[in-house]
C-alpha cells in the first residue's frame, strides 16, 4: 500500500510550441474531485511508477541535466524520472515523445499502450528546468522534477487529444502571455516564469531552481550538477 503522507518522486513535462513566434504550453484542468490540486490547470505529470525505471529509452537524458537530477538525491533517478514524464504525457494527453522502434520483450502494463504505437520513449529532448517538493501538510506530497521539451519533437499530431485519458480535461495550448489568467497552483506560476525566460533559448539553463520544502529545510537553492546525495544516516 502506498503511504499517502510520504514524499513521492514525480515528473512533470512542459511542452512548448511555437517557440520562436508566440510560445504556448500544453495544459489541462484537473477534476473538481481530485485530492491534489482540484480544478486547477496544470502541466501533464505524476508520480514515478515502479516500472518506469525498466522502460527502455531510445536515448537518455542529456548532460548536464543528468548531473543536476542526481544532485541532492539518493542515486541516479534520471532514467525513471524521464520515463515517467514521457508516460504521463502519453496517458494524460495522448502525445508521443519517442522514436519509432520495437520494445525488447513485453512491456509492463503501464507502458503497453505506448509500446503499441510502435515507439520507444525518447528522453534526449528533455531539459530539466525546475524541482520542487510539496510543502508539509498537503494531502499528497511529491518531489517533482519539471522537464521542458519542444512540440516539434513529438511524434504525434499536437492538436489530437483523442487518445488522452480523462485525468485532465480542457486540454489546450495556452499562450504563455495568457497562462496566468487561468486557475493555477502557486508552483505552476513560478515554473511558468522560469519557462518564459527559457522560451527563446533552447540551451540548458546555467542552474536549476529547487524549492526543497522538506520538514527540516524549507529553502530555495539552485542545482548546478555538483552531486551531493542525501545521506539517510544523517
N, C-alpha and C positions, 0 to 999 in steps of 0.2 A: 504494500500500500504506500502511495506517495505521501510524504509528510508535507502538508499544505503550508506549514509555517517555515519550512526550510527554504533557503535561497537556492533557486534552481538556475542552472545555466540556460541561457536563452539567446536566440539570434533574431535580429530584425533586418529586413532588407529594404533599402530605399532605391527605387528605380527612377532614374532621371531621364526625362525625354526632352527633345528639342533644346539640348544644352546650349547650343550656340545662338539661339534666337530668343524664344520665350520658354525658359525652363519650366517643366511641370514634373510633379511627383505623383506616383500611384498610391492612392489611399482608399480606405473603405471604412464603413461605420460598424462598430461592434454592436451586438444585440443589446436591447434595453435590459434584459435579464441576466446579462453576463456578470459574473462575480467580479471580474477585473476590468476596470475602465468601461463600465456600461455606457452605451450610446455615443461614445466618443469616436472621432475619426483618428485612425492610426495607420501606420505602415504595416504591411504583411510581416508576420513574425510569430514566434512562440518558443516554447521550451525545447531543449535538445532531447531527442528520444534516444533510447538505449541503442538502437540500430544505426543511428546516424554516423557513428564512428567507423562502421563497417561498410558504408556505402562507397562504391568505387568512384573516385573522381577522375574525370578525363584529364584534369590538370589541377594542381594545388593552388592554394592562396599564395600570391607572390610576396616577396620581401619588399619593403621592411614590415609589411603587415603581420607576417607570422611572428616576428620577434616582438612586436607590440602586443599581439594577442597573448603571448606567453608571459609578458611582464605581469608581476603580481598575481600569478596563477600557480596552481599545483599541476605541473605537467603541461604538455602541449595539447591544447584542445582545438587547434586551428582547423583540423580536418572535420571534426564533429560539428563545430560551430558553422563552418561554411556549408556543410551538407544540410544542416538544419535550416539555414537561411534559404537555400535553394528549394528544399522540400516545402517549407512554409509558403514560399512564393507560389509554387505549383498548386498546393492544396487550397490556398485562400483566393487565388486569382486565376488559376489555370494557365499561367505563363511559364514558359520553359527557358531556363538558363542552363544550357548544356551543349553538348556536341553529339552529332549522330554516332551511334555505336551500340554494340550489343553488350549486355551485362554478363560478367563471368559467373555463371551459376544463377540459381533462382534468387531474385531479390526478396528482401524481407517485406512483410505485409505493407508497411508504411510507404514502401517505395515501389510497389507493384504497378500502380497506375502510371507513375512517372516512367518506369522502365518500358512499359507497353507503348510509349510514344516513340521508342527507338532512339532514345538519347541517354547519354551519361551526364550526370551533373558536372558542370564546369565551374571551378572556383577561381580561375585565372583572371576573371574580370571583376572580382570583388575587391573593394577597397575598404579597409577598416577605418572608420571615421569617428566613432564615439563609443563610450562604455558607461553604463550607469547601473547601480544597484538600487532596487526599490527600497525606499525608507522603511524602517521598522513600523509595525502597527497596521500594515496593509493586509488584506485578506489573502493576497498572493505576493510573493517576493521573488524577483528574478535578478540575476546578474546578466544583464542584456548587453550584447555587443551589436552595434549597428554597422551594417555594411552598405556601401554605395556602389551602384552599378549603372551602366548606361542602357537605355532601352534598345539601342541599336544592337546590343549583344544578345537579345532574346531570339530564340528560335521559333517564335510563335507570333501571331498577329497581336500587337499590343492593344488592340481595341476589341478583342474577342475574349470575353469572360465566361463563355458558355460552359467551360469545364471547371469553373470555380466551385468550391464548397459553399455552404450557406453561412460560414462563420463570419464573413464580412459582407455587408450589403452596400449598395450605392457605390460600387467600385468605379473610380473615375480618375482621370488625370487632372490634377489640380495645379493651376499656375502657382509658382512659388510666391508671387506677389499677392495672391489672394488666399493662401493657405490659412493664414491666421484669422480669417473670417469664420472658420469652422470651429466646432467644439472640440478642442484638442487637449490632451493631457499636458501638464506642465513640461514634462521632459521632452515631449514631441516638439513643443515650441522651441525649446533650447536646441534640439537637434536640427530643426529647420534653419535656425540662424547659422549653424555650422555649415549646413548644405548650401545655403545661399553664398557663403564665402568660397565654397568649392565648386560652384556650378560651372564656372568658366575655366577652371583649372583641373585638368584630368590627372595631374601628378599627385602622388601621395602627400598628405599634409606633413608639416615638419614634426608634429606631435599630435597625439590623440587625446581629447579631453576625457577625464574619468571622474565621475561623481561616485565616490565609494559608498557613502550612506550605510556603512555597516554599523553594528551595535557599538563598537568601540571608537570608530573614527569616521565621522561624517565630514568628509573633506573633499576638496576639488584638487586634482593633480593632472599632470599630463604624462602620457605614456610615450616614451621615446625609443623603446626597444631594449632598454637596459634591464635584462631579465633578473628579477628578484622574486622568486617563487615564495608563496606563503609557506611558513613553517608550522605544520599542525601541532607541533610540540610546544610552540611558543618560544 
